[in-house]
Amino acid sequence: MFGQLGLPEMMIIMVIALLIFGPKKLPSLGKSLGEGITSFKKAMTFGEKEAEKDEEKEKKEDDSTT
């Protein structure tokens, strides 16, 4: 129900954002949002890699003790 945003909804959101923040501040907000998303993705992939390394290490320790 709320998961799909079409073109009319996106246009309304953009107009509201433009009215609230103004044309001068909107590009900097977009840039900071993009940087935040990129940083979050990097942290997630780093966390997944660390978890995989820990699992492999635990498997090796379990195999060596048996």
C-alpha positions in Angstrom: 0.0 0.0 0.0 2.6 2.5 1.0 5.6 0.8 -0.7 5.1 2.2 -4.2 5.8 5.8 -5.0 5.0 6.8 -8.5 6.0 9.9 -10.5 3.2 12.1 -9.2 4.0 11.3 -5.6 7.7 12.0 -6.2 7.0 15.3 -7.8 4.8 16.4 -4.9 7.6 15.4 -2.4 10.2 17.4 -4.5 8.0 20.5 -4.6 7.4 20.3 -0.8 11.1 19.9 -0.2 11.8 22.9 -2.5 9.3 25.0 -0.6 10.7 24.0 2.8 14.4 24.2 2.2 14.7 26.6 -0.8 16.7 26.2 -4.0 20.0 27.1 -2.4 20.0 24.5 0.4 18.5 21.6 -1.6 21.7 20.6 -3.4 23.7 20.5 -0.2 21.0 18.4 1.5 21.0 16.0 -1.5 24.8 15.7 -1.3 24.9 15.0 2.4 22.1 12.4 2.1 24.0 10.7 -0.7 27.2 10.6 1.4 25.3 9.2 4.4 23.8 6.4 2.3 27.2 5.6 0.8 28.8 5.5 4.3 26.0 3.3 5.6 26.5 0.8 2.7 30.2 0.7 3.3 29.7 0.0 7.0 27.2 -2.8 6.2 29.5 -4.5 3.8 32.4 -4.2 6.2 30.3 -5.7 9.0 29.3 -8.6 6.8 32.9 -9.3 5.8 34.0 -9.2 9.5 31.2 -11.6 10.4 32.2 -14.0 7.7 35.8 -13.9 8.9 34.7 -14.6 12.4 32.6 -17.6 11.3 35.5 -19.0 9.3 37.8 -18.6 12.3 35.4 -20.3 14.6 35.0 -23.2 12.1 38.8 -23.6 11.9 39.1 -23.6 15.7 36.3 -26.2 16.0 37.8 -28.4 13.3 41.2 -28.3 15.0 39.8 -29.2 18.5 38.0 -32.3 17.2 
